[in-house]
Amino acid sequence: MYMEGEKSLGRKISMQIIEEFKAIYSIQLMFLVVGIGFVLLYYDSSELLGKKLLRECKVAKFLGKVYIYGGLLVYLALKVVIK
């Protein structure tokens, strides 16, 4: 299906994208993403619960967890696993 040159070109481009993302995603950005997750998880969800917005509270808790775990996992994947 693919010619050998096309595969290597696609791989080169994807590796360049990963290298750029590794350069951008620093520990400061990871702390920012995790901090946003904690704000969503604790502050926003309690505010929404106080206003009786139960569905929005569940969404805020879910997104907070996604931000926290996702921020940590992306950092670990980029800095430790992918070399």
C-alpha positions in Angstrom: 0.0 0.0 0.0 2.6 2.5 1.1 5.9 2.9 -0.5 8.9 2.7 1.8 9.7 6.4 1.3 6.3 7.5 2.4 6.5 5.5 5.6 9.8 6.9 6.6 8.6 10.5 5.7 5.6 10.0 7.9 7.7 8.6 10.8 10.1 11.6 10.5 7.3 14.1 10.6 5.7 12.4 13.7 9.1 12.2 15.4 9.6 16.0 14.8 6.2 16.7 16.2 7.0 14.6 19.3 10.3 16.4 19.7 8.7 19.8 19.5 6.0 18.8 22.0 8.8 17.5 24.4 10.5 20.9 24.2 7.3 22.8 25.0 5.9 20.5 27.7 8.1 21.6 30.7 7.6 20.8 34.3 6.1 24.3 34.8 3.4 23.5 32.2 2.8 20.2 33.9 2.3 21.9 37.2 -0.1 24.4 35.5 -2.2 21.6 34.0 -2.3 19.7 37.3 -3.2 22.9 39.2 -6.1 23.5 36.8 -7.2 20.0 37.5 -7.2 20.5 41.2 -9.2 23.7 40.9 -11.7 21.9 38.8 -11.9 19.0 41.1 -12.2 20.8 44.4 -13.2 24.5 43.9 -15.4 24.4 40.8 -17.2 21.1 41.7 -18.1 22.4 45.2 -19.3 25.7 43.8 -21.5 23.8 41.3 -22.8 21.4 44.0 -23.8 24.4 46.1 -25.8 25.7 43.2 -27.5 22.3 42.8 -26.0 21.8 39.4 -25.3 18.1 39.8 -24.6 17.1 36.2 -22.1 20.0 35.9 -20.5 19.0 39.2 -19.9 15.5 37.9 -18.4 16.8 34.7 -16.1 19.1 36.6 -14.9 16.3 38.8 -14.3 14.1 35.8 -12.4 16.8 33.9 -10.4 17.6 37.0 -9.2 14.0 37.2 -8.5 13.9 33.5 -6.3 17.1 33.8 -4.5 15.7 36.9 -3.7 12.3 35.6 -3.3 13.4 32.0 -0.9 16.1 32.9 1.2 13.7 34.9 1.1 10.9 32.4 2.0 13.2 29.4 4.9 14.6 31.3 6.2 11.1 32.3 5.7 9.8 28.8 7.5 12.7 27.1 10.4 13.0 29.6 11.0 9.5 30.8 9.6 6.9 28.4 10.1 8.6 25.0 13.8 9.3 24.6 
